[in-house]
Amino acid sequence: MKFARLFFLLEIVLIVNAMAATGRSRNNYYKPIIDTIIKLDSIRDKKLLKINQSNAKNGSKSVKSKADTAKKDKQGLESELKFSDDDSTIVDKVHNILYLYGKARVKYQDIEMDADFIRVDQKKHLIFASGSIDPVTHRYIGRPLTKQGKDKPVESDSLLFDYNTKKGKIYNPASQQDGNYISGGQVKKLNETEAAYRNVLFSTCEKPFPETDFGIVITRGIGEKNRIISGPAYLEIEGVPLPLAIPFGFFPKPDSRTSGVILPTFGEDQKLGFYIRDLGYYIALNDYVDLTTQGTLYSKGSYDLNASARYLSRYLYSGSLSLSYGSHNYGLEGDPPAKDFNITWSHTKNSNASPGSTFSASVNAGTSSYYTNNPANSNYNLQSLTQNNLSSSISYSKQWLGTPFNLNISLAHSQDLTAKTVTLDLPTISFNMSTLSPFDSKDRVGEQKWYQKITVGYSLQATNHINAVPEDELFKGSTLFKRMQNGLEHQIPIGFNQTFLKYFQFSASANYTEWWYFQTIREQYDRNSLIDPDVPVIDTVGGFKRAGSYNLNAGFSTKVYGQANFKKGKLQAIRTVITPSVSFAYQPDFSNPSLGYYKTIVSNAIIPYPVTSTMYSIFQNGVYGGPSSGRSAGLNLSLDNSIEAKVRPKSTDTSQTPKHIKILDGLTVSTFYNFAADSFKLSQIAFSGHTAILHQKVNISFSGNLNPYITNVMDTINNGAIVKVPHMVDRYTWQDGRFPALTSFSLSMSGSLNSTSFAPKPATPPIGTTLQNMNPQQAQKLAMINSDPGAYIDFNIPWNITFNYSFSYANNITSTTTTNTVMLSGDVSLTSKWKIQYSTNYDLKARQLGSATSFSIYRDLHCWDLSFQWLPFGYYKSYNVTLRVKSTILQDLKLSKKSDYTSNSYFAQ
């Protein structure tokens, strides 16, 4: 962003001088370009007018010519003059003048010119170019388009140019100058790098005058390569002059980034007082790094500071880093201010820079109250203000090409903003070996033998973990030593798969897991405790400890197909695929005291105290857990079912290919029967399923659990009141002719629909459109979206809706609980310029809207846009109206009116 340019443009707006209302208005000087007619001069072009009537005089001739060349003459032309046309060429040999008609083109050195009519006076080295009147539409067409070297093309109504001295006059030009646009008026080209301006419009709008919405009229000025020095200039909006003017001005046109001041905005906060917001300075350090510093000062003593840097090395990496600090006096006078900080870092490495390794970072960390106390820094974004957690990740991965080994190292951060706790992984290391077939040969010929199908893998996980530490204790020295947990986990999976009897798939696996820890726990009862002597005290014991665990699995699965065909109607057939599977699982009991993984504590063995004993695992607080207690030997039973319909094609379908529609993508029922258990051998029956409707645009998922045992309700007394307590009996419900009780059920339905959901998909864009090879316009738009995602509105989609419906049910026999909510968000384009956005959630059970409800209205004003954001109720009830320039160079040029949410400390729903 070129802040120096922004500074000088805004300087024009801030300096107010009354302009004398003399002379004709701008609209009297110029007509709309689409209707402008540049007539030939009756004196200067007298010969041309005569030649049009008779081509036989003065020895002239009319020829049909596609290309021709004028040789170097004795008057000092440095290059050949090349020309061509699509209609005809008239040569005046007496005066050495060429007349080119119909998409004419002239090229001399680095100058190229296209127009519907071009007159070349080779004797005086003058080129006159203009358009022509279309005989059908009577519009002025074929305007001259001129390009010199690497400069931007200039469109005009007509021009007169000396191709030897590079001087000339351009009438009603339109040209882009590095993000800004110059149109209207007259330009006199003095040499290759300088031009004189008269009544031109300097604007951010790409449309030529008078379609521009906002601009500065330079009545007199000199334009150089990287700047415009002007005389009197005034502001104009929608062609209406405003009494905002300066006697002289300076407008930079740099071809590189330029440092400059960022002008602030002014306003009032309900609690913090009057403010000067986002005053700062932009520093373009070099072509790869820039730095932006901004600050906000409030009249009641609060302030905000922010520094952000962006960096880019093409084809290697890119990223941004931002540091923010705030001090706010939201309390009573004399109370200490609330101090907050936040750091964000985003880094992306090009995968082609170093094949086999990647590095990425996404960091968002700070104090839990930062977004609440600094709402303006997030532009009062509801999602930022109401978020409950922050997370960060920095990761590096390495793949050794030609080997099965890979390494991943990551640092992770998770922050609960409600509980004000922080969880860290510093770091987590993962070293993996992909599965190998150790008994197979690379030179094997023919099918694999059964032992060659055995596979072996290996993985190592290691971490240093700090769990749920209060953020005010995070940076204390004792935290790292007392609260940090570390450990390593090794896993060796061994697998085998074989098909038997053509239709049955047999699989077997053995998994060995070993844990290494540098600290374990010990529990004991403190009989002298004044808090609760019945609650054990946990001590951390240092020293290396290892533990190992293994389990075995073996089972069969197959597929059963069924199909019902229909001879009439649209439905041709219904097909079902049933996948039953049975597997045996065994895991030994690792709670045997001889292994040392588990220990037993006794409360008190002295009469009359009651004696209680508890078994615990010394690894129960380990980051990866430890071996499980209790022996398990039983059957895993599962049944998966999918249903698909085949629909006959329509008579208008030339391919006559039946259409397949998924009715139920998967319905799974599973349970486990433990032969080693003393009672309640059958676990709860779990079921789940999912499907999609409306051409796979809406996804539906459900899951639940069934209790196969009879549950009785018993009465007990608690605090002097009778309380009903469920008591499960080791007896199956079907033994009493009853269906298993539903203990839990959840249903979710989500989808995103828009006007293009049911339309044919557009063609795939060309391969290669990436961050590295996008053009400057695409990169400029992406930068605008990244800096303010809310500023990007897609008016090409008339409507869009995203919804998520969720229902949950829980039954513990004595009581039931349910939730029933729906969340909606989307937008509607009323016209090609108006769009309404909305976001809300509705509690169907409570029959009320959630507080996170917002509405937005956007109006596209071409070079400007108008936005209105409204949060109608809740603590964050507020509104925000913003009118701003779209240009990324002038994106800080905006007018804003907002209602601060801090006035809603007490609100009515």
N, C-alpha and C positions, 0 to 999 in steps of 0.2 A: 504494500500500500504506500503510495507516494504522499507522505504527510505534508511535505513542503507545498505541494500543489494544493492540498486541502486547505492549508493555512492561508494561502493567498486568495483562494476562491471565497473562503468564509470572511476574509478581511473585507471583501467587496460588500458582502451582505451586512456586516456590522457597521460600516461607515455610511451614515445616512446623510444625504444632501438633497435638498429640494432641487428638482430640475425645472428649468424654464420650459413652459409648455408652448414652445415656438416651433415652427416648422411643421412639415407633414409627418404623420405617424409612419411607423415602419411598414405597416400594411399598405400604405400608399406607394411606397417605393417598390414593393415586390408583389408579384402575384404568386399563387401556388405553383410549384414547379410543374405539376402535371398539366397545367394550362398555359405555361409561359411560352411565348412565341418570340424567338429572336429573329427579327427581319434583317435582310441584307441591306447594307448601307447603299442608298441610291447613287451617291457620288463615287464612293470608293470602289463599289462593285458594279459600276456602270457597264464596263466591258462584259462582265459576266452575264448581266441581264440581257445584253444584246446577243451574246453568243447563244444563250438559251433559245432565242427566237430564230436564229439562223446560224448554223454551224459551218456555213460555206465561206463566210467572209474572212478576210485577213489571213487566208491560207491555213486556217485552223482545221482540225479534223477530229472526228469522234471515232474512238476505237474501243473495242471490247477488250479489257485488259485485266488480268489477274495479278500480275506483278511486273514491276519495271524498276529500273535503277537509273538515277541521274549520276553521271560520272563526276569526278572531282573537277572543279573549274579553276580558273586562274585567280579567283578572288579569295582564295584561302580557305576553302572548306577542308576540314580535317578528316572527313569520312564521306562515304557514299550515302546518298539520300535514297532510301528505298520506299516504294509506295505500292499499294494495290487497292482494288475495289471490287464490288460485286455487281455493279451496274454498268457504268461507262466512265471513260476518261476523256476529257476534252483538253487538247493541247493548243495553247496560244503561242505559236512560234515567234510571232512578232515581239511580244512582251515577255516571252519565256515564263509563262504561267501555266500551271497544271490545275485542272478542275476535276476532282474525284467525287463520284456519286455512289451511294449505296454501300454501306458498311465499309467505308474507306479506311485505309490504314497508312500511316507514315511512320518511318523509323529512321532516326538519325543518331548515330553514336548510342548513348544509353537512354535516349528519349523515344518512347512509343506513344502514338496517338491514334485513337479510334473515334470515328464520328460518322454521321450519315452524309455529311458534306465537308470536304476539305479543299481549300484553295492554297496552292503552293506557289509563291512568287519567288522563283529561284534567283532572280536578279537582285532583289532586295533581301533575300533570305527570310521571308515572312511566311508564316502559316496562319491562315484563318480557318477555324473549324466551327461548325454549328450543327444542330440537328435539322429536322425537316418536319413538315406537317403531314401526318398520316391522312391519306385521302378518304379513308373509311371512318376512322374515329375522330378525325380532326384534332388529334392530340399531338403535342410536340414530342417527337421520338428521336432516337439516335443521338442523344447528347454526347458531346465530346468527353472522352475518358483518356486522361493523360497520366503517364507514369514515367518517372525519371529515376534511373538507378534502383536503389533499394528503398526509395521513398514510397509511401502509401499512394495508391491511385487517387487522382482528383477528378471528380465529375463536375461539369459546369454546363451552363446554357450555351455559352460561346466563348471563344478566346482568340487572341491575336498574339502570335509568338514568333520571336526572332530566334531561329534555331542556330544561329552563329554566335550571337552574344548571350543567348539564354535569357533574354529579357522578354517581357510580354505582359498582357493584361487578360485577366480571367473574370468573367461575369457570372455572378451567382454560383460560386464554387461550393462543393460539398466534399469534405475530406476528413479522414480519421487521423488523429495525432496522438498515438499511444494512449488510448482509452478515452480521449476527449475528441470532440468533433467541431469542425469549423464549417459554417454554411452561410449562404446569403452574401449580399454586398458585392464588393469588387476587390480584387487582389491584383496588385501590380508587382510582377516579378522583377526584382532589381538585378539579381544574379543567381547563381546556383544555390546559394544558402540563405538569401535574404528576400523578403517580400514586404510590400506595403499594403496594409489592410484599411478598408473603409467600410464602415457599417456591417461588419461581419458578426456572426453569432457564435460565441464560444460556449459549447454545451457538452453535457454528458450523454446526450441522446444521439443514437446512431441515425435517426431519420433526418433527412435534410429539411431546411426551413421551408414552410412554416410548421411542419409537423412536430417540431421539438416542443417539449413541455417546459423546459427550464433552461435558461442560458443567460449569458452576459453579452450585451451588445457593445462591441468595441468600435466607437465612431471613427477613431484614427489610431493606427498602430503600426509597428514594425515587427515582423516575425523573422526570427533567426532560427538556426538549427535546433537549439534546445530551449528557446524562450520566446515570449512575445512581450514587447514593451508597448504599452498602450497609452493613449491620451484619455480623454473623457470616456467613461464606460458606465453602463447602468444595467440593472437586473431586469429580466423579462421572463414572465411565466405565461405559457399558453398564448404568446403573441401580445400580451398586455404589458406595457412598460410600467415598472414600479418606481416610486421615488427613492430608490436606493442606488446611489451612484458614487463614483470616485473621480477626482480630476485626472488621475493617472494610475497605472497599475503595472504589475509584473506577473506574468503567467509562465511558469516553467514548463518545458516540454522535454523532460529528460528521457534518454533512451536506456537508463538504468535506474535502479532504486535509489531514492534520495532521502536523507535524514530530514526530520522536521518536527515541529511542535504539533501535538494533538490537542485541539481546542476542547474545552470542557462543556458540559451541560449544567444548567442551573435549575434549582428547584427547592422543594421543602419536604422534609420527612416529618411525620407526625410526632415522633419521639426524639429524633436526633437533631432536629432543627434545619435551618437552611444549609444547603450544600453546594459545593463546586465539585462536580463529579467527573472522573476520568480525564483529568488534566494530566498530560504526559508528554513523552518525547519518543520518537521513533528513530532508531539508529540502524542504518544499513551498513553493517560491519564489512561485508564483502558480498560476492556473488553467491555465497553458500550459507551465510548466517546473518540473521537480523535480530534485533532486540527491541522490545517495546516495554516501556515503563510507564505506569499510570498510577494516579493517586486520587483519592476523594477526601475532602475535608468538610466536616460538619461544624455548625456554629456552636454546638454544645460540647465540643471537645472530642468527638469521635473522629476516626480516620480509617481509611483503607489504603493499602499499598499492594501493587501487583507488578510483577516483572515476568515477561514471557519471551521465550526465544524460539525461533524456528531454524532448522538446519536441513540442508539437502545436499547430497552428493549423488549426482545422477548415476544411475545403474549400480549404486552401492547401497545407500541407505537414506532414510529421511526420518524426521521426527520433530517433536516440539516439547518444550519444558516450561512449566509455569509455576511460579511461587507467589502465594498470596498471604497477606497478613492483615488482620483487622483488630481494632480496639474500639469498643462501643460501650457507651454509657446508657444502658437500658434501665438500670435500677434507679434508686433514689439518689438525690444529690449528695455527694460525698462517698457513695459506695464505689468500690473498686470496679474498673471497667472489665467487661468480658473480652478476653483476648483469644483470638482464634487464628489458626493458620491452615493452609491447605497446599498440597503439592500434587501436580499432575504431570505425568511424563508418558509420552507415546513415542515408540521407536519401532521402525520396520526396516528389516534388512532385505535387500533384493536377493531372491533365492539363486539367481544366476551369478551373484558375485563370488560365492565360494561354494560350489556344489558339494553336498554332503553335510553341510552345517547350516544352522539357522540361529538367529538371535532376534528376540522381540521383547518389547516391554509395554505394559499398560498399567500405569500407576495412578491411583486416586486415593490419597490418604490425607488425614488431618484431624483436627479436633471435631468431636461429634456435633458441636453446635455451630460449625462454620456456615453451613448453608442456611440455617435458620437466622443467624445474626448478620449474614451478608447476602440478603436476597437479591440485591441489585446486581451482584457479580454474575448471577445466573439468569439475569433479565427476568426475574420473578417467575422462573419456570416451575410449574407445579410439580413436575416429576422430580426435580432436584430438591425442592423444598420438603417433599413428603417421603423421600426415600428413607429406608430403615437401615441400610447397610452400605458400606463401601468395600471394594475389593481391588487388589492389585496382583500383578503377576509379571515376573521377569524370568525369562526362560532361555536356555541355550540347549541345542541338540546337536549331536554329532553321529553321523552314520558312516561307518567304515565300509566303503564300497568294495564289493567282492567278498565280504564276510557277513556272518549272521549277527554281528554285534552292533549295538547302538547305545548311546549315552544321552541322558536328559538331566539337566540341572536347572532347578527353578527356585525362585524366592517368591513366597506368597504372603499376602496380607488380607485379613478379613476383619471388618470392624462393624460391630453392632452399635448403631447410633442411639438406639433406645436404651439399652443397658449400659452404654458407654464402656464397652469392653473391646479388647483387641486380641486377635489370634494371629500368630506369626509362624511361618515355616522358614527357617534360616539355616541351611537351605534344605531342599528335598532332592535326593539323587536317585536316579533310576538307571540301572545298567541291565540290559536285556540281551538274551540270545534267542533268536527265533528258533522254532522247533526244527529239529533235525531227525533224519532217519539213519541212525548209526549203523544199522545192519544192511543198509541198501548201498549199492554201488553206482557211481556216476556212469560207469560203462555197462550197466546192466542192459541185457537184451531180453525182450519178452515181458510178461506180466510179473508183478511183484509176488514173491512168496509171502506166506503169512507173517514170518518173523521180520521181513523187510518193511512191513507196515508199522512197526513199532516206532514211535516218535518220542523224542526227549527235548525238553526246553529248560531254560534257566532264567531267573530274574532276581535282581537284588534291588531292594528299596531301603533307603536310609534317610533319616530326617532329624532335624532339631526343631522341636515344637514347643511353642508357648501358647497355652490355651486360656482364652477368656480372662486376660489380665485387665484390671481397671486402667483406663488410659492415663490417669494421673500417677500410676505406679510403674508405667512402662519403662521410663528412662532412669529408674533407680538402679543402682549397681547390684543390689541383692536380688532383683527380679530375674536377671539372666541366670543366676546360679541356683536359686531356689525353685523357680517356676518352670525352668526349661526342662523338657523331656526329650530324650534322644533314644535311638535304637535302630537296629538293622533287621530286615526280614529277607530270608532266602526262600525261594520257592523252586522246586524241581517237579514239573508235571511230566508224567509218563503216560502215553496214550496208545490205544490200538483200536483199529476199526476194520471190520471184515463183513462182507455180505455172505449170508448163508441161505441156502435153498432159494436163491434168486430174488426173494421178496423180503427177507428179513435182514435188518442191519444190526449187527452186534458191535457194541462199543465197550471198552474197558479202560479204566484209568486208575492211576495211583498217584497221589499228590503228597509230597513231603514238604513241610514248612518248618523252618528253624528261625528262632528269634535270638538276637543278641542285645542285651541291655546293660547299661552302665549304672543303673539304679533300680531298686525294687522297693517294695513297701512292707511294713510290718504293722500289724494291728494289735491293740491291747485295750483292756478296759481300765479306766482310771477311776478307782473306787472313791477317790477323794475329790472328784470333780464336783464343782458346785453348780454346773450347768445341767448335765444329764449323765449320771454315771452309767446308764445303760447304753450309751452311744459310744462305740469304740473310737479310740484315738489312733490316727494313722501317722506313722513316722516313715520318712524316706531314708533308705539305707543305700549307701554308695557301694560300688564294687561290681565287677563283671559277673553276669549271670546269663546262661543260655538255656533254651528250652526247645524241644522238638515235638512235632505232631505229624501224624499221617492219617490218611483215610483211603478207602478202596471203594470203587464203584464199577458195576458191570450190569449191562442191560440190553434189551432188545427193543426195536421199534420197527414199524412197518406202516404202509399206507393202504387204505381201503377206499376204493372209488365207487361211487354210485351215481346214476344218472336217470332222470325221468324225462322222457320225450313227449312232446305235445304236437299233434298233427294240425291243429287249428289255432287261430289267434296269433297275436304278435309274439307270444312266448313260445320259443322253439324247444327249449330244454332247461332243466335245472340240474346242476352238477354239484355234488358234495365230495369233499376229500376229508377222510377221517384218519388221524394219525395217533394211534395208541402207542404208548411206551411204558415199559416196566423195567425198573432197574433196582438192583440190590446195592445198598450202601452200608458200609461198616466203618465205625470209628471207635477205637478203644477208649477206656476211661483213664484220663491222665491225672485224676485227682488222688491217685494212690500216694500215701505219705512217703513211700520209699523213693519216689521221684523228686520230691522236694518242691514241686510246683505249687502245691496247696498246703496251707497250714490251718490249724484249728485253734480257736481261742475260747476260753471258758470264762464266764462272767464272774462267778464266785462259788466255791465249793463248801463254804462254811455255813452251817445252819444258824439262823433260820432263813438266810438269803436264798432266793430261788436260783437254781442252777440252769444256765443256758449256755449252749455251745454253738459256735458258728464257724463254718469253713470258708476260707477266702483264698483267692489267688494272689500270689506275690507279684504277678504281672498285670493285675487288673487295671492299673493306671498307666500301663505302657501304651505308647503311641500306636502299636500294632496289635495290642491285646496279647493273648497267650493261649496255651492249650485249654481245651474245654473239659469240663467235668461230666461224668456220666457216660456210660457205654451206649452206643447207638448201633443197632443192627436191624435193618428193616427194608421195606419195599417203598420205592417212590412210584406212585401211580399217576399218570397224566393222560388226558385225552384232548386232542386238538381237532377242531372241526372248522372247515371253511366252506361257504356256499356261494356258488356263482350261477348267474342266469345267462342264457343265450337268447338274444332277441333277433327276430328275422329282420333283414334289411328292408327299407322302404322301396317301393316300386321305382322311385326316382333315383335310387342309388345305382349307379352304373357298375360298381364293383361287385354288388350282390354278396358282400361279405357280412356274415352275422356279427352282431355286436355283443361283446361280453361285458356284463355288469356284475360287479362284486356286491353281493347282498350282505354277507358277513365275512369279513376278512380273516377273522380268527376268534374262535371261542374255545378257551382252555379251561379245563377242570383238573385240579391236581390235589393230592393229599399224600400223607406219609404214614405208614404203619410200622411202629417200632416193636419188634419182637422182644427186645431186651428190657422194655419198660415193665414195671410192676403193675401199673394201672394206666388207664387213659392212653392206650397204645395208639389209637388213631388220632392224628392231629386234625385240626379244623380243615374243612373242605374249602379250598380257595377256587374262585372262578374269575375270569376276566375275558374281555373281548373288545374288539374295535372294528369299525367300519367307516366308510366314507360315502357321502351322498352328494347330489347336485354336481355330477361330473368330478368327483373327488375334491370338491372345493370346501366341503364341511366335514370335519372329522368328529367322530363320536367314539368315546371310550367309556368303559364301565368295568368295575371290579367289585368284589365282595367276598365275604367269608360266611360259611355255614357251620354251626356248632352241632356235631352229631350226637352229643350227649344230653341226657335229660337234666334239666336244671330246675331245682325247687327253690321256692322263696320261703325264707325263714325269718322269724322275728327275733330281734335282739334289742337290748337296752343300751343306749349310748347317751351319756350326760342326762340321765333321767328321762329320756324319750325313747319310744319304741321306733326302731329303725328296721326296715326290711333289707335283708341281705340275701343275695343269690348263692345257692349251694349246688354245685355240680355233682351228679351221681354217675358212677362208672357203669352206665347202662345206655345203650343206643336208643335214639328216639324211634327208629323204625321197629324196634322190638315192641313198642307200644302202639304201633300203627300211626306214628306221627312223622311229619317231615322235619328234617333238621332246621333249627331256628336260625334266622338271618341275624347275625350279630353286627355286620357292617356292610355298607353299600355306598358306592360313589359313582357319580355319572358326570361326565364333562363333555361339552360340545363346543367346538371352536371352529372358526373359519374366517376367511377374508374374501369378500365379494366386491366386485366393481363392474363397471360397464364393459370391461374387456374380458371378464371371467369366462364368458360363454362364446366369445368371438374367436376365430381362428388365430393361432399364435403367429406373431410376426416372424419374418425371416431372422435367422440368427445373425447378429452383427458380425462384421469382419473380425477374424482372429487377429489379436495383436493390439487391441485398444486397451492399454494398460497405463498405469501411472507414469511409466517411463517414456512412452511414446505419444502421449496425448498432445494435442495441439495447444497453443497458448490460450485460446478461448475456452477450451474444456478445462484446462488447469485453473483459469481464472474463476470459472463457475464453481469448480470443486473447492477452491479456497474460500469462496463466499459461503458455501454450504457448511464447510467445516467450522468456520468462524461463527456462524449463527445458523444452525439447522432450521430454526423456525422461519428463517427468511426465505426458504425455498418452498415454493408452492407449485404443484404440478396441475396446471389448468387443462391439460390434455385429457384427463380422466374426469368425466362428468360427475360421477359419484363413486364413493367407496365406503364400505362398512366393514369393520372388524369387530367380532363379538366373541365372547367367552362365557358360556353358561356352566355353572357348577352346582351340583347337588350332593350332599353327603348325609348319611344316616348311620347312627350308632345306637346299638341296643344292648344294654347290660341286664336285661330281664326286668329289673325293678324300675328303670326309667329309660327314656329314649331322647336323643338330641338330633336335631336336623339343622342344616344350613342350606340356603337356597338363594343364590345371587346370580346376577347377570351383569357383565361389563360390556359397554358399547363405546366405540370410537369410530370416527370416520369423517368424511367431508362430502359436501354437495356443491357443485358448480352451478350457480343460478344462471349465469351467462358466461361468456368467454373471459369476462373480466372480474366477476364476483364469485367468491368461494366462501362457504361456511364450514368450519371445522368444529367438532364436538368430541367430548370425552366424558364418560360418566359411568357409575356403577349403581345398580339398584338392588336393594335387599328385598326379595319377594316375600320373605317371611315377615319382616318388620314393615314392609310396604312404605319404604322411604328411600330417597336418593342418598347416595353417599356424599361426604363432604368434598371428595376429589372430583368435582364436576366443573368443567370449563367449556367455554364457547369462544370461538375466534371467527372473525370476519376479515377477509382479505379483499382488497380492491387493487387490481393491476392498473397502474397509471402510466404504463409503458416505461419511461425512464425513472419513474417514481413508483412506490407502492404504499398503500395505506393499510394498516392493520389495527384491529380492535380485539383485544383479549379481555375476557370477562370471567371471573370466578364469582358466581352469584351468592354463595353462602359458605359458611364455615369460617374457621380462624383465618384462612388465607383469602377471605372475600376481598376482591379488588378488581380494578380495571386498568387497562393500559392502552392508550391510543398513540400510534407512532406513524409519522409520515417521513419517509426517507428516500434518498437517492439510491438507485440500484447499483450504480457504478461501484466496483470494488475499490477504486481509487478514492472515492468520496463516500464510502459507506458510513462514515461518522457524521456526515451532514444530514441531520434529521431533526424533526420537531417531535416532542413527546409530551404527553399529558397522562399522568397516572395517579391512581389512588393507592396509597401505601397500606399494606395489610396490617401494619403495626397499630392501626387505629381500631383493630377488631379484637382487643383483648377480652372483651365481653360481648358475646354475640348470641343472637337467638337463631336457633335452627329453623 
